[in-house]
């Protein structure tokens, strides 16, 4: 499921935060979970606390891995496995050979 689809099914109750760059934050009132990867490269299960969207006018990058795509802004943080190390990068620094976490 995309984040946009998840945001849409969370209902119409949101808070607008102008002081946080036009963000629209929705609380999640259930036990939904997501997967993440820790610094020691272990898979973790985490409860989703909220979901947000915001309007921006930035350059967009489309990243496709194994037939699945995501569109992110130019300053969005990405985590890749480069060598044997997890690296936090922005889209313009993605290199051939970087491994994205794909579950």
C-alpha positions as CSV (number, residue, x, y, z in Angstrom):
1,X,0.0,0.0,0.0
2,X,1.3,3.5,-0.8
3,X,1.6,6.1,1.9
4,X,-0.9,8.2,-0.1
5,X,-3.4,5.4,0.0
6,X,-2.8,4.9,3.7
7,X,-3.2,8.6,4.4
8,X,-6.5,8.5,2.5
9,X,-8.0,5.6,4.4
10,X,-7.2,7.2,7.8
11,X,-10.3,9.4,7.5
12,X,-10.9,13.1,7.2
13,X,-9.8,14.1,10.7
14,X,-6.5,15.9,10.4
15,X,-4.6,18.8,11.9
16,X,-3.0,21.5,9.8
17,X,0.4,22.7,11.0
18,X,1.3,25.9,9.2
19,X,4.4,26.3,11.4
20,X,5.7,22.9,10.0
21,X,5.8,23.7,6.3
22,X,2.1,23.2,5.4
23,X,1.9,19.7,6.9
24,X,-1.4,17.9,7.3
25,X,-1.1,15.3,10.1
26,X,-3.6,12.5,10.8
27,X,-3.5,10.5,14.0
28,X,-3.7,6.7,13.6
29,X,-6.1,5.3,16.1
30,X,-5.4,1.6,15.7
31,X,-2.7,-1.0,15.8
32,X,-1.3,-0.6,12.3
33,X,2.4,-1.5,12.0
34,X,5.2,-1.1,9.5
35,X,8.6,-2.6,9.0
36,X,11.9,-0.7,9.4
37,X,15.6,-1.6,9.4
38,X,17.8,-0.7,12.4
39,X,21.4,0.5,12.2
40,X,22.6,-3.1,12.9
41,X,20.6,-4.2,9.8
42,X,17.9,-6.0,11.7
43,X,14.3,-5.9,10.6
44,X,12.0,-4.3,13.2
45,X,8.2,-4.0,13.5
46,X,7.0,-0.6,14.6
47,X,3.5,0.8,15.4
48,X,2.5,3.7,13.2
49,X,1.8,6.8,15.3
50,X,0.7,9.2,12.6
51,X,0.7,9.9,8.9
52,X,1.3,13.2,7.2
53,X,1.5,15.0,3.9
54,X,2.7,18.4,2.9
55,X,2.6,20.6,-0.2
56,X,5.9,21.5,-1.7
57,X,7.4,23.0,-4.8
58,X,10.6,21.0,-5.1
59,X,12.2,18.8,-7.7
60,X,10.9,15.2,-7.7
61,X,12.7,12.0,-8.2
62,X,11.2,8.7,-9.1
63,X,13.0,5.7,-7.7
64,X,12.1,2.2,-9.0
65,X,13.3,-1.0,-7.4
66,X,12.1,-4.5,-8.5
67,X,9.2,-3.0,-10.4
68,X,8.0,-0.9,-7.4
69,X,8.3,2.9,-7.6
70,X,8.2,5.8,-5.2
71,X,8.3,9.5,-5.9
72,X,10.2,11.6,-3.4
73,X,11.4,15.2,-3.1
74,X,15.0,16.2,-3.8
75,X,15.7,16.5,-0.1
76,X,14.0,13.3,1.0
77,X,16.2,11.0,3.1
78,X,16.9,7.6,1.7
79,X,18.7,4.7,3.4
80,X,20.8,2.4,1.2
81,X,23.2,-0.4,1.9
82,X,26.5,0.7,0.3
83,X,29.3,-1.8,0.8
84,X,28.3,-3.3,4.1
85,X,27.2,0.0,5.7
86,X,23.8,1.7,5.9
87,X,24.0,5.2,4.5
88,X,21.5,8.0,4.7
89,X,21.5,10.0,1.4
90,X,19.4,12.2,-0.7
91,X,18.2,11.1,-4.2
92,X,20.8,12.9,-6.3
93,X,23.5,10.8,-4.5
94,X,22.1,7.4,-5.3
95,X,24.8,5.3,-7.0
96,X,24.7,2.3,-9.2
97,X,25.2,-0.7,-6.9
98,X,23.3,0.9,-3.9
99,X,20.9,-1.6,-2.4
100,X,17.6,-0.3,-1.2
101,X,15.8,-2.2,1.5
102,X,13.0,-4.0,-0.3
103,X,10.6,-6.1,1.7
